[in-house]
Amino acid sequence: MIRFILNILWFVLGGWISGLLWLLGGAILALTIVGLPWAFSAWRIASYSFWPFGREVIWGGEADGKDIGCFGIGLNLIWFIFAGWYIALSHLMIAIAQFVSIIGIPFALKNLELTKLAMAPVGATIRRKP
């Protein structure tokens, strides 16, 4: 029940904007054939941006023991240079503002997770928490 309430508060207080912007970014990336590998990652992050509580991010090879490889590292590097750093910076600034109040701390922690995800989205998977 607490996850549901946190998700509703998250969505109403800005999660819908974040999710829609990630969806829009993914759509723009999909329009350019070159951006297709990042579009799927952006859509995955959009679903997490809408409803983050009760879900967790699994990085690289944590889920199946496989590494993302040189290709995935290269994609993440290109992403970071052209888009990831300023998207991550925006999530970080929002997290800092949310840390000011005790009520905002759970939301700030999720924004920090989105900060990390915005820096290197390729190879990350999102699953429900057990």
URURHU-V403502 format. One record per residue. N is the residue number from 0. OMEGA is omega in whole degrees, -180 to 180 (none if undefined). Layout:
n:N omega:OMEGA
n:N omega:OMEGA
This chain:
n:0 omega:-179
n:1 omega:177
n:2 omega:180
n:3 omega:180
n:4 omega:178
n:5 omega:178
n:6 omega:178
n:7 omega:178
n:8 omega:178
n:9 omega:-177
n:10 omega:-177
n:11 omega:-175
n:12 omega:173
n:13 omega:179
n:14 omega:180
n:15 omega:178
n:16 omega:180
n:17 omega:180
n:18 omega:179
n:19 omega:178
n:20 omega:176
n:21 omega:177
n:22 omega:179
n:23 omega:178
n:24 omega:177
n:25 omega:179
n:26 omega:178
n:27 omega:178
n:28 omega:-180
n:29 omega:178
n:30 omega:174
n:31 omega:-176
n:32 omega:-179
n:33 omega:-177
n:34 omega:-177
n:35 omega:179
n:36 omega:-179
n:37 omega:-179
n:38 omega:-180
n:39 omega:177
n:40 omega:179
n:41 omega:179
n:42 omega:176
n:43 omega:179
n:44 omega:178
n:45 omega:180
n:46 omega:177
n:47 omega:-180
n:48 omega:179
n:49 omega:-175
n:50 omega:-173
n:51 omega:-175
n:52 omega:-177
n:53 omega:179
n:54 omega:179
n:55 omega:179
n:56 omega:176
n:57 omega:-174
n:58 omega:171
n:59 omega:-174
n:60 omega:-179
n:61 omega:-175
n:62 omega:-174
n:63 omega:179
n:64 omega:179
n:65 omega:177
n:66 omega:-180
n:67 omega:175
n:68 omega:-178
n:69 omega:-180
n:70 omega:179
n:71 omega:177
n:72 omega:177
n:73 omega:178
n:74 omega:178
n:75 omega:179
n:76 omega:177
n:77 omega:178
n:78 omega:-177
n:79 omega:-178
n:80 omega:-172
n:81 omega:-176
n:82 omega:-169
n:83 omega:-173
n:84 omega:-178
n:85 omega:174
n:86 omega:177
n:87 omega:179
n:88 omega:179
n:89 omega:177
n:90 omega:179
n:91 omega:179
n:92 omega:177
n:93 omega:179
n:94 omega:179
n:95 omega:178
n:96 omega:-179
n:97 omega:179
n:98 omega:-177
n:99 omega:-179
n:100 omega:179
n:101 omega:-179
n:102 omega:-177
n:103 omega:-175
n:104 omega:178
n:105 omega:179
n:106 omega:178
n:107 omega:179
n:108 omega:177
n:109 omega:177
n:110 omega:175
n:111 omega:176
n:112 omega:177
n:113 omega:175
n:114 omega:179
n:115 omega:-180
n:116 omega:179
n:117 omega:180
n:118 omega:-178
n:119 omega:-174
n:120 omega:-175
n:121 omega:179
n:122 omega:178
n:123 omega:175
n:124 omega:-179
n:125 omega:180
n:126 omega:176
n:127 omega:176
n:128 omega:179
n:129 omega:none
